[in-house]
């Protein structure tokens, strides 16, 4: 059901952010289920160690990662009921270290920012990511 709530990824991509599902299920099961649900979001099959290494138990969780080109850092994690509040574009961006990248936010020097409401488009009106 979480997958049904995910916004069009083009909106996230405009903020140099993306989202992917990872699962321990075999890839053929993932592909079949993804097709059945009509989802186009990236979904990968991974080994059991990922879930253990990143605190995901038997059910599900959400991890946020940030890369600065030199390394990859985990910046946020929640599981279970904490995932239920996620799904809107805004909630997902607000979990990331750079947020919505709008001018009202405090951001590291050099972070591209735009005014609120100015960067939004219909998903088919963005430049390619």
MOQUI-V995811 format. One record per residue. N is the residue number from 1. SS is DSSP state (alpha for helix, beta for strand, coil for the rest). BURIAL is # if it has 24 or more other ideal C-beta (glycine too) atoms within 12 Angstrom, else .. Layout:
# MOQUI-V995811
N:SS:BURIAL
N:SS:BURIAL
This chain:
# MOQUI-V995811
1:coil:.
2:alpha:#
3:alpha:#
4:alpha:.
5:alpha:.
6:coil:#
7:coil:#
8:coil:#
9:alpha:#
10:alpha:#
11:alpha:#
12:alpha:#
13:alpha:#
14:coil:#
15:coil:#
16:coil:.
17:coil:#
18:coil:#
19:coil:#
20:coil:#
21:beta:#
22:beta:#
23:beta:#
24:coil:.
25:coil:.
26:coil:.
27:alpha:.
28:alpha:.
29:alpha:.
30:alpha:#
31:alpha:.
32:alpha:.
33:alpha:.
34:alpha:#
35:alpha:.
36:alpha:.
37:alpha:.
38:coil:.
39:coil:#
40:coil:.
41:coil:#
42:coil:.
43:beta:#
44:beta:.
45:beta:.
46:coil:.
47:coil:.
48:alpha:.
49:alpha:.
50:alpha:.
51:alpha:.
52:alpha:.
53:alpha:.
54:coil:#
55:coil:.
56:coil:#
57:coil:.
58:coil:.
59:coil:.
60:coil:#
61:beta:#
62:beta:#
63:beta:#
64:beta:#
65:beta:.
66:beta:.
67:beta:.
68:coil:.
69:coil:.
70:coil:.
71:coil:.
72:beta:.
73:beta:.
74:beta:.
75:beta:.
76:beta:#
77:beta:.
78:beta:#
79:beta:.
80:alpha:.
81:alpha:.
82:alpha:.
83:alpha:#
84:alpha:.
85:alpha:.
86:coil:#
87:coil:.
88:coil:.
89:alpha:#
90:alpha:.
91:alpha:#
92:alpha:#
93:alpha:#
94:alpha:.
95:alpha:#
96:coil:#
97:coil:#
98:coil:#
99:coil:#
100:coil:#
101:coil:#
102:beta:#
103:coil:.
104:coil:.
105:coil:.
106:coil:.
107:coil:.
108:coil:.
109:coil:.
110:coil:.
111:coil:.
112:coil:.
113:coil:.
114:beta:.
115:coil:.
116:coil:.
117:coil:.
118:coil:.
119:coil:#
120:coil:.
121:coil:.
122:coil:.
123:alpha:.
124:alpha:.
125:alpha:.
126:coil:.
127:coil:.
128:coil:.
129:coil:.
